[in-house]
């Protein structure tokens, strides 16, 4: 039970932070979306490497590297999360915060499906009720859109398979995250260097913006660490329900802060999904069911 509660708290911290990400990326609108992605990769790798060096945990990194299966999985998960980051940054800075929230509303249901089909996870009656409410909200949102939300689907599927791939490795979160970012480090650093050399980036030209680019490593790494800690303690299906916190925050930001379109369809979706979230968290924390 103690591990279950810790997992819920880590999950809430991760998804709460992710929910407020649009505020951060909006400050970097003058930077090319792909360059922002490269900054996230480079500075995350440096930040995580610093933590590992400080804690003297290089032996854990070597242990993973010596396992070919783990390395292969981390290569896949690294590219999945990199793709997810790029789509998210581009969508946010293109005025599609509400669509990103739809993507992350859909993602937990994909997690639930993967947990049920591939990991043999099962639910209590209250948990099934929670999933029913959440799924009803997602189906209603998809029907209300009228068209296929390509960016939402890309975000949903890429992050669902990222979570599944991480579930298949029995290793500590920080070394795994470090290796994931390290895999993409050289090409990301080369791209940043190229843009600096060509004079096509405000990085290193504007102090405040440069600090935000470097800080992308910290704001990227911390929620991922919390997410990894939650994945190790909870069912994939539980992670799926908790994840509704992030799109709900992003949804509110998109509608009330960035003044993106809001309709009664959005409101109905929001009510359905939060009903599911409340039911599932209540069942998990108070009735000691994971």
N, C-alpha and C positions, 0 to 999 in steps of 0.2 A: 504493500500500500504506500509506503514512504517513497519508493522509487516511482510509483505511478503518479503521485502528487508532484514530485520533482519534475517528471516528464511533462505534466500539464503546465507547470510554471515556466519551464524552458520553452515550451511551445507557444504559450501566450506572449512571452518576451520576444521570440523570433518573429511571430506573425504581426505583433503590434508594431515592431520596428519596421517591418516590410510595408505595413499599411501607410506609414508616413514617408516612405521613400520618394513619392512624387515631389514633395516639398524640396528635397535635396537636389534631385535631378533637374528641377525647373530652374535652379540657380546656375546650371551649366548649359543653358540653351544655346549659348554662343559657341559651344564646342561641338564638333562633329560627333554624331552618335557612336560611330565605330571607335573614335578616339576615346570617348568616355569609357566604353567597354574595355579598351586596352589599359586605361588608367586603373580601372577596377581590378584587372588581372595583375598588373605589375605591383601596385601598392599593397594589394592583399597578400601577394606572395612574400613581399618584403616584411610586412607586418607579422604574418604568421611565422616566417623564418626567425624573426626577432624573438617571438614568444618561445619557440622551440630552443633557440640558443640560450635564452635566459633560464629556462627550466631544465637545460641539459638533457634534451630528449631526442637527440639525433639517432640513438640506437633504435627508437621506435620507427623513425623514418626508414632507416636501413632495413629493418625487419619487413616492412611493407614492400620496399623496392625489391627485396630478394624473393618475393612471392609473385611469380609471373601472372597468376590468375588475378590477384588483387590489382596489379598494375594495369592489366587489360581493362578491368572494370572501371578503374579510376580514369583511364584515358576516355572511355565512353562517357562517364559521368561528368568529366571536365568539359568535354565538348557540348554536352547537353546543357549544362548550367551556363556556359558561355553563350550559346545560342539563345537561351532564355533571357539572359541579361540584355543582350543586344535588342531583341524584340521589345522588351519592356521599356528600355531607355528611349528607343525610337518612338514608341507609341505615346509615352508620357509627354515627350517634348514636341509631339505633333498634335497635341490637344485631344488625346484619346484615353484619358485617365479612366473614364467610365467603362470603356471597352476592356481595359486591363483588369478592372474589377470584375467584369463578367468572366474573363478568362480564369481568374483565380476563384470565382464562385464555382465554375465548372470543374476545376482541377481536383477538389476533394472527392467529387463523385467518381472521377476516374481512379483516384487512390482507393476508394471503397471497392470498386470493381476489381482492381488488381489484387487487393488484399483478399477478396472473396474467391477469386478464380485461381490465383497463383500461390497464395500463402495459407489457404484454408482457414482464414479468419472468420469467426462467427459473431453474431450480435445477440444481445438480450432484447426483450420486447420493447423496452423503452428506447434502446439504441436504434432499433428498427424504426420506431416512430420518429426519432430525430432525423434519420436518413430520409424517411418519407417526406417530412416537411422540407428539408433542404433540397431534395430532388425535385419536389413540386415547384419550388422557387426557381430552380435552374431551368426546368422545362418551360415554365411560364416566360422566363426571360428570353430564352431562345425563340419561342413562338412570337413574342412581342417585337423582336428585332426585325423579322421579315426577310432578312438576308443572312448569308453565312458570315459570321464574325471571324474572319481569317486570323487576325492577330490574337484574338481571345483563344481560339483553338490552339494556335501555336504555343502560347504561354501555358495553357492547361496541360497539353500532352507532354511537352518537354519537361516540365517540372514534376509531373507524375512519374515519368520514367527515371528522372534523376533520383527521386526519393526511393524508388524501387531498387535502383542499382546500388545506392548507399546501404540499403538494408541487407545486401548480400555480402558485405565485407565485415568481418569481425576484427575491427581495429579502432583505436581511439580517434576522436573527431579531428583534433588539431593536426596530427600528422597527415591524415587523409586529405584535409582541406589544403594543406601546404602542397602536397604532391599534385592535386588537381590543378591548382593555380600555376605551379611550376611547369607543368606540361605545356601551358600556353604562354609562359613568361617571355621566352625569346622572341617569338613573332610579335607579341604585343609591344615589347620594348622597342623592337626595330621599327614598328609603325609610328610610335610616338617620336622616336629619334628622327625619322624621315620627315615628319610634319614640322618638327622644330627646325630642322636644317633647311627646309623649303620656305620657312616663314609663313606657313599656312595655319598656324594655331596660336591662340592667345596664351597658351601655357608658357610659363616663364616670362611672359610679357606683362601680365596683370597679376599682382601679388595675391589679392583676395581669391581670384579664380584659380590660381595655381595651388593655393592651400586647399581649396575645395576638391581639386583633382586628386591631390595626394591623400586627402581625408577620405576619398572614396574607398580606399583600401580598408580603413577601420570600419566604416559604416557597412561595408560589404561583408567583412569577415565575422564581426560579432554576431549578427543574426544567423549566419550559417553555422557558427559554432553552437549556438543555442538550438538551432534546428536539428543538428546532428545529435546533440545530447538528448533531445526529445525523441528522435527516431529510435535510439537505442533503448528507451524505457517504455515506449508505448507501441500499441498496434498501429499498423499503417492506416487502418480505418479511423482510429482515434485522431491521428495526425490530420487526416482528411477533414474531420469535423472542426477541429481547432483552427484550421487554416482559413475558415470563413472570417476570422477577425481581420485579416489583412485586406481583403477586398472590400469589406464593409467600411473600414477607415478610408480607403482609397475612393470608394464610392461617394462618401460624404465630402471629401476634399474636391472631387471632380465636380460635384453638383453645386456645393455651397461656397467653395473657395474659388474654383476656377470657372464657375458659371457655365459648365457644360449642360446640355439638354437634360431636363428632368420631367418625367411624366408619371401618371398613376401606375403605369406598368413597372417602373423602377421601384415605386413605393411598395407594390404588392410583392415583388421579388424580395425586397429587403425584409419585409415582415415575415415571409415564409422561412427564409434562411435563418434569421435570428431566432425564430421559434425552435428550429432544429438545433442550433448551437446551444441554446439555454438548456434544452432537454438533455443533450448528450453530456455536457459538462456537469450538470446536476447529477446524472446517473453515475458518471465516472468518479467524481470527487466525494459524493455523499453516500453512495451505495457500494463503494469498493469493488466496482466492476471495471475491468480493463478491456 
